[in-house]
Amino acid sequence: VLSTPKRNFFLTKTFSLGFGWAAIALLLKRRGTGLFQKPTKILFLLPALIIAADNFPFASFFEGKMQRTDKETLDLLLFAAYCLFTGLFEETVFRGLLFTVLAERFEQNKNGLTKTVFVSSLVFGAAHLLNMFYGDIGGALLQAGYSCLTGLAFAYTLIKTKNLFCCALAHGLYNFCGLFFSSEQGLGAGVVFDLPTAVTMLVVSLAVAAFAIFDYCKYTEEERRSLYERLL
């Protein structure tokens, strides 16, 4: 059943990520986190979901520049599990543990929250620089840059929904859409990041960013206090 290297990769990664997620989630629970409680303002998950769906190269796909090579249902399920547990692990680390530690260190007001959002997102992006050790320096730098931006989207999701599972869902979908046609970590081949795809992603991202910034400017002290009650 798991006779292919790709399936073994998905399964191995999923188990290791799941173990890491469980360990850090337990640590957060011992610290008394409330970030696993019922989400608030669930509709504010939508901006991050739009960014995640926008990570799918629609223009290239509809032009026939890429295709799915691993077509069995098991491959799809294992890939989906890999993406989901990547989201769970990384969000628990960066929007859970790191975000909480930074919120404790910075001043507990909106200025401190803003610092926490930006610093946690910068660290999230910088962590992707480790991919330089795989030889693709240019790709690692690009990935670090857009990871900072997606980190901001996931942080916005956290401060509005106050729930890590919402962040993990958006993150997992982002990876699923972006890696689906990857020959190394996905199910396809012929990945082409062409101009129409780039323009579509840029337009959608700018629209979502404008909405999030406008909404954050109205973020109240009452909302911040409610968030920090769960964080701390």
C-alpha distance (Angstrom), angle and dihedral (degrees) to the residues before:
residue distance angle dihedral
V1 . . .
L2 3.80 . .
S3 3.78 93.8 .
T4 3.81 98.0 128.5
P5 3.83 125.4 81.1
K6 3.81 89.7 -128.2
R7 3.79 93.0 57.1
N8 3.79 91.6 46.3
F9 3.80 88.7 50.6
F10 3.81 92.5 52.1
L11 3.80 93.3 45.8
T12 3.81 95.3 46.1
K13 3.78 92.8 47.3
T14 3.80 92.9 46.4
F15 3.80 93.1 52.4
S16 3.80 94.1 46.5
L17 3.80 92.5 46.1
G18 3.78 91.1 46.0
F19 3.79 91.8 51.7
G20 3.81 91.3 48.1
W21 3.79 91.8 47.4
A22 3.80 92.4 50.5
A23 3.81 92.2 49.9
I24 3.81 94.7 50.2
A25 3.81 92.8 41.1
L26 3.81 88.4 54.4
L27 3.80 89.8 50.3
L28 3.80 90.5 51.7
K29 3.79 91.4 48.2
R30 3.79 89.8 52.0
R31 3.79 88.1 52.6
G32 3.81 87.6 55.4
T33 3.79 99.0 -111.1
G34 3.78 119.3 175.9
L35 3.80 94.5 -162.5
F36 3.80 92.0 106.7
Q37 3.81 93.0 57.8
K38 3.79 124.5 104.1
P39 3.82 110.5 -58.4
T40 3.78 122.2 -111.8
K41 3.82 125.3 -141.8
I42 3.79 91.1 10.9
L43 3.81 92.2 -176.6
F44 3.80 88.4 71.1
L45 3.79 87.2 71.0
L46 3.80 85.9 74.0
P47 3.86 97.8 80.7
A48 3.81 91.6 56.3
L49 3.81 90.9 45.5
I50 3.80 89.6 53.0
I51 3.82 90.0 51.3
A52 3.80 89.0 48.3
A53 3.81 94.1 50.4
D54 3.81 89.2 45.2
N55 3.80 87.7 61.7
F56 3.81 88.9 72.8
P57 3.84 109.8 96.4
F58 3.80 95.5 -125.4
A59 3.80 96.4 165.1
S60 3.80 94.0 51.6
F61 3.79 91.8 44.0
F62 3.80 95.8 51.8
E63 3.79 90.1 46.1
G64 3.81 88.5 57.7
K65 3.80 95.0 -117.0
M66 3.78 93.3 132.5
Q67 3.76 137.3 32.4
R68 3.78 141.1 -171.3
T69 3.80 112.9 -104.2
D70 3.83 102.0 176.2
K71 3.80 100.7 59.9
E72 3.81 105.1 165.7
T73 3.80 119.7 110.6
L74 3.81 91.5 -123.9
D75 3.81 90.6 58.7
L76 3.81 90.3 52.2
L77 3.81 92.8 48.6
L78 3.79 94.0 48.0
F79 3.80 91.2 47.3
A80 3.82 91.5 49.1
A81 3.82 90.6 49.9
Y82 3.81 90.4 49.8
C83 3.81 91.3 52.0
L84 3.80 93.4 45.4
F85 3.79 94.9 50.0
T86 3.80 91.0 45.5
G87 3.79 86.7 57.0
L88 3.80 92.8 46.1
F89 3.79 94.0 49.1
E90 3.80 98.6 43.4
E91 3.80 95.0 42.8
T92 3.80 91.8 48.9
V93 3.81 88.7 51.8
F94 3.80 100.3 42.4
R95 3.82 106.5 24.4
G96 3.79 92.5 30.0
L97 3.79 114.5 35.7
L98 3.81 101.1 17.2
F99 3.81 94.6 40.0
T100 3.81 90.4 51.2
V101 3.82 93.8 48.5
L102 3.81 91.7 49.2
A103 3.81 91.8 46.9
E104 3.81 88.2 55.5
R105 3.82 92.7 49.2
F106 3.81 99.9 45.5
E107 3.77 124.5 64.7
Q108 3.78 112.2 -76.8
N109 3.77 99.4 -118.4
K110 3.79 135.8 83.4
N111 3.81 91.5 -77.3
G112 3.80 89.9 55.0
L113 3.80 90.9 46.8
T114 3.81 90.3 52.3
K115 3.80 90.1 52.2
T116 3.80 90.1 48.6
V117 3.82 92.0 51.3
F118 3.81 94.0 49.4
V119 3.80 98.8 40.5
S120 3.81 93.8 47.2
S121 3.81 89.4 49.3
L122 3.81 92.3 48.6
V123 3.80 91.1 50.3
F124 3.80 89.6 47.9
G125 3.80 89.9 53.5
A126 3.81 93.7 43.9
A127 3.80 90.6 52.9
H128 3.80 88.2 65.6
L129 3.80 89.5 62.3
L130 3.80 85.6 80.7
N131 3.79 85.7 79.3
M132 3.82 87.1 75.0
F133 3.79 86.9 80.3
Y134 3.80 87.7 68.3
G135 3.80 88.6 64.6
D136 3.80 103.6 -105.7
I137 3.81 101.7 107.0
G138 3.80 95.7 165.5
G139 3.78 92.2 48.4
A140 3.80 91.7 48.0
L141 3.81 91.8 51.8
L142 3.80 91.2 49.6
Q143 3.78 91.5 47.2
A144 3.81 91.3 49.6
G145 3.79 90.3 52.0
Y146 3.79 98.0 51.7
S147 3.81 90.7 38.7
C148 3.81 88.2 62.6
L149 3.80 88.2 55.4
T150 3.80 95.1 46.2
G151 3.80 87.4 46.7
L152 3.80 87.8 60.0
A153 3.81 89.5 51.5
F154 3.80 92.0 51.4
A155 3.82 91.0 45.4
Y156 3.80 89.4 52.8
T157 3.80 88.2 51.8
L158 3.79 89.9 52.2
I159 3.79 97.0 50.1
K160 3.81 91.3 48.5
T161 3.82 101.9 40.2
K162 3.82 96.6 26.9
N163 3.78 88.4 -147.9
L164 3.80 130.4 113.2
F165 3.80 94.7 -155.1
C166 3.81 89.3 63.2
C167 3.80 89.5 53.6
A168 3.80 91.0 46.8
L169 3.80 92.2 50.1
A170 3.82 91.9 52.7
H171 3.80 91.4 44.4
G172 3.79 92.9 48.4
L173 3.81 91.6 49.4
Y174 3.81 90.1 47.9
N175 3.80 90.6 55.4
F176 3.81 92.3 42.9
C177 3.80 92.5 54.2
G178 3.79 95.3 41.2
L179 3.81 98.6 44.0
F180 3.80 99.8 36.1
F181 3.80 94.6 102.3
S182 3.80 96.2 34.0
S183 3.78 112.3 125.1
E184 3.82 92.3 -148.3
Q185 3.82 104.5 39.2
G186 3.79 102.4 14.7
L187 3.78 144.5 45.1
G188 3.78 104.7 -91.9
A189 3.75 150.9 47.4
G190 3.78 140.2 -132.7
V191 3.78 98.8 55.4
V192 3.80 107.7 -172.3
F193 3.80 121.9 -177.9
D194 3.79 97.0 -162.6
L195 3.81 132.0 173.8
P196 3.84 97.9 -95.3
T197 3.81 89.9 51.1
A198 3.81 91.8 49.0
V199 3.81 92.9 47.4
T200 3.81 92.5 49.0
M201 3.79 91.9 49.5
L202 3.81 91.8 47.5
V203 3.80 95.3 49.6
V204 3.81 94.2 47.1
S205 3.82 92.7 44.3
L206 3.81 92.8 50.6
A207 3.80 91.5 49.4
V208 3.81 92.6 50.0
A209 3.82 91.7 44.6
A210 3.81 91.5 51.7
F211 3.80 90.5 52.1
A212 3.83 93.5 46.9
I213 3.82 93.4 48.2
F214 3.81 91.7 47.8
D215 3.80 90.9 48.8
Y216 3.81 93.3 45.9
C217 3.80 90.3 54.1
K218 3.81 85.8 62.9
Y219 3.81 93.7 46.7
T220 3.79 104.6 131.7
E221 3.78 131.3 -140.9
E222 3.80 87.9 -118.9
E223 3.82 90.0 58.6
R224 3.79 91.2 47.6
R225 3.79 92.5 50.6
S226 3.80 90.6 49.3
L227 3.80 89.7 51.6
Y228 3.81 93.3 48.5
E229 3.79 91.1 49.9
R230 3.79 86.6 63.9
L231 3.80 95.5 38.9
L232 3.76 98.9 48.0
